């Protein structure tokens, strides 16, 4: 196992279980073809990752959501989308899920040099990053685009917090149903 299962149920590669993005949290991407993939993903997001994989999308990062007084880490899945029609597929995903309450998206061309919103100390060319994705996912794409799909990214006020507490599980089910309805069964190039 590349990441660790901590007593609090979180799965990541950090030194301590209660770290977050502000103080050293680290999680490693694992190939969906790895025999231990299911042990590397938190249970509350695993079915969503499986469905994306079944539709030909490549999840590289995910979190089932952790909402405590210490931490606010939203439910999310980040997928790497390769191939010539990747922007069409991203737009399709956004169009089919945009009515889900609390949904947020981020689109990026590179992830390796970014830790949250802060640059890290090393540099990796896009081509090197894409070569690693091709190795990890057994693909041969020239380019990738990342789509981050999150639920209830912020609940900094009482109203957002109230809506998240009431709607969170329903919204996760709505997202899973939307993924199941995608017409894709393999990533196209």
C-alpha positions as CSV (number, residue, x, y, z in Angstrom):
1,X,0.0,0.0,0.0
2,X,1.4,3.4,-1.0
3,X,-0.9,5.5,1.1
4,X,-1.8,4.5,4.7
5,X,-5.1,3.8,6.4
6,X,-5.1,5.9,9.6
7,X,-7.2,5.1,12.8
8,X,-9.6,8.0,11.9
9,X,-10.5,6.3,8.6
10,X,-8.6,8.7,6.4
11,X,-6.2,7.3,3.7
12,X,-3.2,9.3,2.7
13,X,0.6,9.3,2.7
14,X,1.2,12.0,5.3
15,X,3.3,11.4,8.4
16,X,0.4,12.1,10.8
17,X,-3.3,11.3,10.5
18,X,-4.8,14.8,11.1
19,X,-2.8,16.8,8.6
20,X,-4.5,18.9,6.0
21,X,-3.5,21.0,3.0
22,X,-2.2,23.8,5.2
23,X,0.3,21.7,7.2
24,X,1.8,18.8,5.2
25,X,-1.0,16.6,3.9
26,X,0.2,14.3,1.1
27,X,-1.6,11.6,-0.8
28,X,-0.2,9.5,-3.7
29,X,-1.9,8.7,-6.9
30,X,-2.5,5.0,-7.5
31,X,-3.2,3.2,-10.8
32,X,-6.8,1.8,-11.0
33,X,-5.0,-1.3,-12.4
34,X,-3.1,-1.7,-9.1
35,X,-4.4,-4.9,-7.3
36,X,-4.7,-2.8,-4.0
37,X,-6.5,0.1,-5.6
38,X,-9.6,-0.3,-3.4
39,X,-7.4,-0.1,-0.3
40,X,-5.9,3.2,-1.5
41,X,-9.2,5.1,-1.8
42,X,-11.5,6.1,1.0
43,X,-14.7,4.2,1.1
44,X,-17.0,7.2,0.8
45,X,-15.7,8.1,-2.6
46,X,-14.7,4.6,-3.9
47,X,-17.9,3.9,-5.8
48,X,-17.6,7.2,-7.6
49,X,-14.0,6.4,-8.6
50,X,-15.0,2.9,-9.8
51,X,-17.8,4.4,-12.0
52,X,-15.4,6.9,-13.5
53,X,-12.9,4.1,-14.3
54,X,-15.7,2.0,-15.8
55,X,-16.5,4.9,-18.1
56,X,-12.9,5.3,-19.2
57,X,-11.9,8.2,-17.0
58,X,-8.8,8.2,-14.8
59,X,-9.1,9.3,-11.2
60,X,-5.8,10.5,-9.8
61,X,-7.0,11.9,-6.5
62,X,-10.0,11.8,-4.3
63,X,-11.4,12.4,-0.8
64,X,-14.6,11.3,0.9
65,X,-14.9,14.6,2.7
66,X,-13.8,15.5,6.2
67,X,-15.7,18.2,8.0
68,X,-14.5,18.7,11.6
69,X,-13.6,21.7,13.7
70,X,-10.0,21.0,12.9
71,X,-10.3,20.4,9.2
72,X,-12.5,21.2,6.3
73,X,-11.6,18.9,3.4
74,X,-14.4,18.6,0.8
75,X,-15.5,15.5,-1.0
76,X,-13.8,15.5,-4.4
77,X,-12.5,13.4,-7.2
78,X,-9.9,14.7,-9.6
79,X,-9.7,12.9,-13.0
80,X,-7.1,13.1,-15.7
81,X,-8.6,13.2,-19.1
82,X,-6.4,12.5,-22.1
83,X,-6.9,12.5,-25.8
84,X,-8.0,14.9,-28.5
85,X,-11.6,15.2,-27.3
86,X,-10.8,15.8,-23.7
87,X,-12.3,19.3,-23.5
88,X,-15.5,18.0,-25.0
89,X,-15.7,15.3,-22.4
90,X,-15.0,17.8,-19.6
91,X,-17.8,20.0,-20.9
92,X,-20.1,17.0,-21.1
93,X,-19.3,16.1,-17.4
94,X,-19.9,19.7,-16.3
95,X,-23.2,20.0,-18.3
96,X,-24.5,16.7,-16.9
97,X,-23.6,17.4,-13.3
98,X,-24.0,21.2,-12.9
99,X,-27.5,21.1,-11.3
100,X,-26.2,19.1,-8.3
101,X,-26.4,21.4,-5.2
102,X,-22.9,22.3,-3.9
103,X,-20.9,21.1,-6.9
104,X,-17.7,22.9,-7.9
105,X,-15.2,22.4,-10.7
106,X,-11.6,23.3,-11.4
107,X,-9.8,22.6,-14.7
108,X,-6.0,22.5,-14.9
109,X,-3.3,21.4,-17.3
110,X,-0.7,20.5,-14.8
111,X,-0.7,19.2,-11.2
112,X,2.8,18.0,-10.4
113,X,4.2,21.4,-9.5
114,X,1.3,22.5,-7.5
115,X,0.5,21.9,-3.8
116,X,-2.8,23.6,-3.1
117,X,-2.3,27.1,-4.4
118,X,1.5,27.1,-3.6
119,X,4.3,26.1,-5.9
120,X,6.6,23.4,-4.6
121,X,10.3,23.4,-4.8
122,X,10.9,21.3,-7.8
123,X,9.8,21.6,-11.4
124,X,8.4,19.0,-13.7
125,X,7.7,19.6,-17.3
126,X,4.2,18.8,-18.6
127,X,5.7,16.1,-20.9
128,X,7.3,14.3,-17.9
129,X,4.0,14.6,-15.9
130,X,2.0,13.2,-18.9
131,X,4.6,10.3,-19.4
132,X,4.1,9.3,-15.7
133,X,0.3,9.4,-16.2
134,X,0.6,7.2,-19.3
135,X,2.7,4.8,-17.3
136,X,0.3,4.8,-14.3
137,X,-2.8,4.4,-16.5
138,X,-1.3,2.3,-19.3
139,X,-2.2,4.9,-21.9
140,X,-0.4,6.8,-24.7
141,X,-1.9,10.3,-24.6
142,X,0.1,13.3,-25.7
143,X,-1.7,15.6,-23.4
144,X,-4.0,15.5,-20.3
145,X,-6.4,18.0,-18.7
146,X,-7.4,17.6,-15.1
147,X,-11.0,18.1,-13.9
148,X,-11.5,18.5,-10.1
149,X,-15.1,17.8,-9.1
150,X,-16.0,18.7,-5.6
151,X,-19.0,18.9,-3.4
152,X,-19.5,21.7,-0.8
153,X,-16.1,23.2,-1.3
154,X,-16.9,25.9,1.1
155,X,-19.2,26.2,4.1
156,X,-17.7,29.1,5.8
157,X,-21.1,30.5,6.9
158,X,-24.0,28.9,8.8
159,X,-26.2,28.7,5.7
160,X,-23.7,26.8,3.6
161,X,-22.9,24.5,6.6
162,X,-26.6,23.8,7.1
163,X,-27.2,23.0,3.4
164,X,-24.1,20.7,3.4
165,X,-25.3,18.8,6.5
166,X,-28.7,18.2,5.0
167,X,-27.8,17.6,1.4
168,X,-24.3,16.0,1.4
169,X,-25.3,12.3,1.0
170,X,-28.1,13.1,-1.4
171,X,-25.7,15.1,-3.6
172,X,-23.1,12.3,-3.5
173,X,-25.9,9.9,-4.8
174,X,-26.9,12.4,-7.5
175,X,-23.3,12.7,-8.6
176,X,-22.9,8.9,-8.8
177,X,-26.1,8.6,-10.8
178,X,-24.9,11.2,-13.2
179,X,-21.6,9.4,-13.7
180,X,-23.5,6.1,-14.3
181,X,-25.5,7.8,-17.1
182,X,-22.4,9.0,-19.1
183,X,-22.3,7.4,-22.5
184,X,-18.6,6.8,-22.4
185,X,-17.2,3.3,-21.9
186,X,-13.6,4.1,-22.8
187,X,-11.3,7.1,-23.1
188,X,-11.0,8.1,-26.7
189,X,-7.9,9.5,-28.3
